[in-house]
Amino acid sequence: MQDNLYNLAFERAILSSIVFEPSQFDELSVALNQDDFYLPAHQDIFKAMLLLLQHDQPIDEEFIKKELIKVKKFDEQVLLEILSANPISNTQAYVNEIKDKSLKRHLLTLTTEIKRVTVEEELPSEEVIDIVEKKLYEITQDNQTSDFKDAPKMTFDTMEYIKEMQARGDTVLVGVDTGFHELNKMTTGFGKGDLVIIAARPAMGKTSFILNTVNSLILQNKGVAFFSLEMPAEQLMLRLLSIQTSIPLQHLRTGNMNNDQWSSLNAAIERMDSAKLFVDDQGSININQLRSKLRKLKNQHPEIEIAVIDYLQIMQGVGNQDRHLQVSEISRGLKMLARELEMPIVALSQLNRGLEARNDKRPMLSDIRESGSIEQDADIILFVYRDDVYLYKEEKEREKAAKSEGKEFVSEYVEKEEEDAEIIIGKQRNGPTGHVKLVFQKKLTRFVDAPAFSAGVETVYENIDTSSAEIDIGDSSISMPML
């Protein structure tokens, strides 16, 4: 190993400074990782210090020695060298130097990995690029972790998480705000690492629904990445402006507005100028391209808290596999990407037309196209349902039949500006299923909470059949919200 890839004197100085001034270890334990140290004995001492910090014990010579002896990693000579090193006041400069050399070592290791997957394993170039991009993202995000988390680490992190939730004082919201009060109560928000599927038949409003969530987040100054495979970015912006201003979408499209509406629009445009919204409307993308783009965007804009794909079935597969295998690869890839980036990924999905042959047309899990893999990988599956869509369709079919028979047709359907809507929670890995009542404002393509959650309307929770409950012990996606 070349000298420019490590500096043992710097490592000793940092460890010595911690021993002589333990109060600064809180900050240094966030800035440094165990594997940022080159010497294995230094790694062991840093790990011992972390354990002492977690157990609220003194970080001094005797307690460090005790921890090292316990795991049979004590090296008296190395500890003496650290204790004899001069403590430093400007630790940040030393931390930066240690991190820089650690990064170079990781990059050197990556070059070996590239050679292995390219030459020895002869992987396709697309897979090699994906592996390299993932490793680079992990390196730049200091996401180098051990293969296993031990019990002390997990319990410490869990308690920190619980304390953080207590400090927030929010008894409803844990994850990303859905934009709807009752839905937040049932889901506690979209969790970090969650794959959320929002499914519906055409014209039900699944894009409108998720745009309400997007609008709520950007007004809270939260970052959103949106992959629009079906609709140009300008159309998405028109819908968001309609949601914000309460100006009918058709009026925005034609510019037919009064002075008050123009004033409201200008104010909304000014707000949106500073919004942390990033839209990719390329229209054709596969899972490898999406991973690459989202990793790069997240690296440049860490404030992004959620990614949306509209919609899943339009995404291209990789290779010449059968479509159901391609969809399986896409859904699993999205789930793993959500965990890697520690953010929820929301994918919109189409439903099979077969449900329209049923008397009760409310969707079920089996109605999702290529549902097997999607249902398995998703943490939350939401269905958007509006009964008026089918009532209107049936009315048009009766009118057509009457005209074909030469009969007079008297319409019984009254078109509404506001329609009742339901968000059906078909699956929730860490919570109840059931449904939430909303109202859909057609001219604004906007969903809002039902009045007063409201005039006697209650959230419905379904009983969970534990005899058929899925126990996902082997599924890596079962976990606390990622900390």
N, C-alpha and C positions, 0 to 999 in steps of 0.2 A: 504494500500500500504506500503510495507516494505521500511525502510529508505534507503536501498542500491539501490532503484530504482529511487531516486530523491535527489537533493541537492538544497534547496531553496537559501542558501547563495551563492552558485556558480552562480545561475541564476541572483540574484540581482547584483552580482559583474560584470557580463558581461553587463547587461543592464545599470548599472551605468557608466561603462567605455565608453559605446557608447554615453551617454549623455554628459560626460565630454570631450570626444575626438571623435566627429562625423566622423572625417576623416577616421577612421579605420572601419567604418560600411560597406563600399563597400566590403571589404574582408570578414567581419563576416556575411554579408547577404548571401554570397555564401556558407559559411561553415555551417550555421545553418538554420533550418526550424522552422516555427512557432510552430509545434507540438513537437519539441525537448524540449520545456519548459513544465514542469509538471503543474505548477500553471496556471489555466485559465487566471487570471489577467495578468500574465507575457506574456502569448501568445498574449493577446490583445495589450499590450504595444509594443511588438515586431512587430506585424502587423501594428500598427500605425506608427512605425519608418519606415517600408518598404514603406508605402504610402507617407510619407514625402520625402523619398529618391526618389521615382518615380516622385514626383511633384517638385523636386529640391527646397524643403523648409527646413528651419533649423530644425535639430533634437535636440530640447531643451525642457525644462520643459513646457513652455507655449504652444508650438505647439503640443506636445504630448497630453497635457491636452485637447486642442481644438478638436483634432481628436477623442479622447475617448468620450468626451461629445457628439459629433456629432452622435455617434453610441450607446450612452447610456451605455457605458462600463467603465466610469470613477470611479476609486476607489482611493480616496485621500490617505488613509492610506497606500496602497500598493506602490503608487508613492513616498510617503515620505520615506518609507523604502528603496526604490531603491536609492533615492537621498542622503540618509544618509550613504549608503554603500561606502566603500573605493574603488575607481577605481584601476584597476590592470594593470601592464605593460605586464606581460606574459599571454596574453589572450588565446594563443593556448592551454596551459595546461588545462585551464578552459573549453574551447570549447570541447576538447577531453573527459573530464570527463562528461560534459553534454550530448555529443553524445553517450557515452558508456551507460549511464543510460537510455537514450531515446531508444536505441537499445534493452536493456533488457526489457523495458516496451512493445515494439512492439512484442518481442518474446513471452512474457507472454500472450499478447492478441492473438497471433497466436495459442498458445496451447488451448485456449478457442474455437477458430475457428475450430481447428482440431476435438475437441470433438463434436462440433455442427454438422459438416458435416458427421462425422463418425458414431456417435451414434444416434443423433436426426433425421437427414435427411436420414441416411442409404444410402449414395451415394456409388456407386461402388468404389473399391479401386483405380482404375486407375484415376478416376475423383478427388478423394481425394488427390492423389499424385500430380496431376497437379495443383490443388488449392494451396497446400502447397509450391510447387516449385515456383509458380508465386509470392506468398506472400513473400517468402524468398528473391527472386530476388529483389522485390520492396524495401524491408527493407534494403538489403545490398547496393542498389543503391541510397538510400535516396529518393526514388520515392514516398514518402507519400504526396499526394495532396488532397485538398478538393474536394468535389463532383462537385463543380462549380467554374469556373474562372469568376471573376467579370470584369466589363468593364475596370476599371483602370489598372488591371493586364494585360488584353489582349492588350490594346492600348500601354502600356509601352513595353511589349514583342514584339509587332509588330514593333514599332519604332526602338527598339534595333536590330531587325532582318534586317530592311531596311538599317540602318546605317552600319551594318556588311557587307551587300551585297555591299553597296557603297564603303566601305573601301577595299574590295577585288578587286574592279576595273575590275571585269570580267563581261562583258555585255552578255555573253552567258551562262556560267555554274553556276548553283545554287546548284544542287544536285551532286550525284556521277557521275564521268566521265564515259560515255559509251564507250570511246575509238574511237569514230567517230565524226569528226567535224560537219558534217551536221546534224547528229542525235542529237548531243548536242544542236544545234541551235533550233531544233524543240521541244525538250523535256526539255531543260535546265538541262539535267541530270536526273538520277533516284533520286527522293526525299526521305527524311527521312520518314519512315512510309509507303512508297509506296509498293503495291504488283504489281510486273511487270510480265506479262505472255509473254513468247516468244514461239510462236507456229509455226509448220511447218509439212509437210508430211515427211516421212522418206527419208533420203539422201539429204535433202535440206541444211543441215548444221547448225541446230540450236545450237548444242553443240559447233561446231567450232566458231559460232558467239559469244556466250557468253564467250568462252575461250579467244577471242580477247579482250573483256572487262576486264576479269580477268587479262590477261597479262599486259594491260595498267595500271591497278591499282597497281599490285605488283611492277611494275617498278617505280611507284611513292611512294613506301614504304607504301602503304595502305594495310590494313588487309582484307582477304577474307576467308569466310567459304564456302566450297563446299561439298554438299551431292551428291555423285555420285552413283545412284542406279543401273546404267546400265554398267558402265565402271570402271575397276580397277584404282586405283590412279596412277599406273605406266604408264598406257596408256594416262591418262590426262597429266602427266609430259612430255611424249614424244611429245605430240601435242604442249604443251607450248614451249618446246625447239625448235621445228620446226618453230613455229611462230617467236621466238626470233632470231634464227640463220639464217633463210632462207635456211636451209638444208632440202631437201625433206623428208617427213615423212618416206617413204619407206627406204631411205638410213640410217636414224637413227635406224629403226627397225632391219636392217641387219648389221649395223656397217660398211657399205660400203662407206667410206669417205676418201677424200684426206687429206693431212697434214693441209691445211688451214681450212678445215671444222672441223678437230679434234681440232684445236686451238680455233676456234670459239665456239665449243661445250664446251670445258673446261672453257672458260670465262663465258658462260651462266650458266653452272653448279655452278660456284663460286657465281654468282649473286643469283641464286635460293636457295643456301644454307642459305642465310639470308632473304629470302622472307617470308612474313607473310601470308602464305597460309596454310590452315588447311583443309584436305580432309577426309571425312567419306565415305568409299566405302563399307559399310556393305552390301548394296544391298537389304535389307529388313527393312523397318522402317515405323512406323505409326506416326500420327501427335503428339501424346503425347510424344513419344520417341524423335522426332525431337525437340519439344519445350524444353524438358529437356536438351538435348545435347547442343542446341544453347544458351540457357540461361547460362549454366555452362561455355561454351566457351567464351561468351561475357563478363561474369564476370571476367574470368581469363585474357582475352585479350581485353580490351576496345578499342583497335585500330582497331578492325574489323569493316568495314564500309558497308559490303554487304554480303548477304548470297545467295547461288545459290542452287536450287534443280533440278537435272536432272534424271528423269523427273516426273511430277506430277501424271500421271496415273499409275505409278509403285508403288506409295506410298500405303501402306495398310490402310484400314479403321479400325475403332474401333467397335467391336461388330458385329452383324449379320444383319446390315441394308442393304437395297438395295444399289447397287453400286452408283446410282446417289445421294443418301443421304450421302453416305460416302464421295464422292467427294465434295459435298456441305460443309460438316463438315471440310474437309481438307482445301479447299480454304478459308473459313471464318477463320479457325484457323491460317492460314498463314498470312492473313491480320491483324488480331488482334495481332499476334506476331510481325509483322513488326512495328506496332504502339507502342507496349510495349517496344521494344528494340531500337526504334527510328532509324531505318535503313531500307534501301530497301531490300526486299526479292524478288529474281527473280526465278520464277518457269517455267521450260520448259514444253511444252504440245504438245501432238499429235493432229493431225487433222483427221476428218472423211475422209474415202476414197471416199465418195460421190462426193467430189469436182472434182475428176478426170473425171467424166462423163460430166462436163461442157466444153464448147469451151474455155472460159476464165477461166483458172485454178488458178487465183489469189485468195488467201483465203479471206473469210469473217468471221465475228464474229460467224455466225451460224455454221461454219465448225468445231469449237472447240468441241472435245468430251465432253459430259456432260456440254454443254456450258452455261446453264442457270446460275448456281451459280458462275462459274468462271468469266463469263462476268460481273456479278453484283459486285463481290468483287474486281476485278482488277482495279487499277488506270491507268495502261498503258497496252495495248495489242499490241505486235509487231508480225508481220508475216514475216518469212524469205522465199523469193521466188526466184528461179532461173529457167528461162524458158528453159535453155539448158538441165535440167534434163528430162523434158518431150519430148524435141526434140530428145534426145538420145534414150529414151524409145520407141518413135514412130518409129524411124529408125530400132530398133531391131525387133519390131513387123512386119514391112514391110519385113525385111530380112527373118524372120521365115515364113511368108506367101508365099514369093516367092519360098523358098526352098521346102515347102510342095507341091507347084504346079509344081515343076520341072523347074522353070524359072531361068534365070540368074539374079543375083541381083547386081546392081551397086550402091554403097553407095553415097549419096549426103551430108551426115553429116560430117562435119569437126570438129574433137575434138579439143578443145582449152585448152591451159594451164591456161588462164584467162577468166573467164566468167562474163558477166553482172549479177548483183544481185540487188534485191530490198529489202528494209526493209519497209514493209507497216505498218503504224501506224493505226490500226483499231479502237483503243479507246485511248483517253487521257483525263482524267477527268479535268485536268487544262490546257489544251492546244489544238492545232489544230490536226486534223488527216491529213493523206497524205502519201507520200512515199519518201524514200531517196535512191538514187542510190549508190551502192557499186560495188566493183570488188572482185570476189572470185578466189583466186589462188589455184588451185586444189592440186598441189603436196605438198603445204605447209599447206593445210586446213586452209587458212588464208583469212580473209576479210580485205580489205583496202578501204579507201575513193576513190571514182571515181576521176580520174585525174583532177586536177585543179577545182574541184567541179563545173565543170571544163570546158572542151572545150564546153562551152555553155550549160552544164547540170545544171538545176536549181532544187531546192527542190520544190515539188508540194504541195500546200496546198489545201485541199478540202473545199468547202463551208459547213458550219455547218447549218443544218436544224433546226432552233430554234423552229419550230412548233412541232417537235418530240423530242426535246432535253430532256434529263433526268435531272430532278431537284432533286438532292439528299439531300434535306434539312434534312431528317431523317437519313441519312447515316452518321455515325460518322466519316467516312474516309474523308469527305469534310473538308478541313482546309488549312491554310497556311502550307508550309513545317514546320515540327515540330521544335520548337526553343530550 
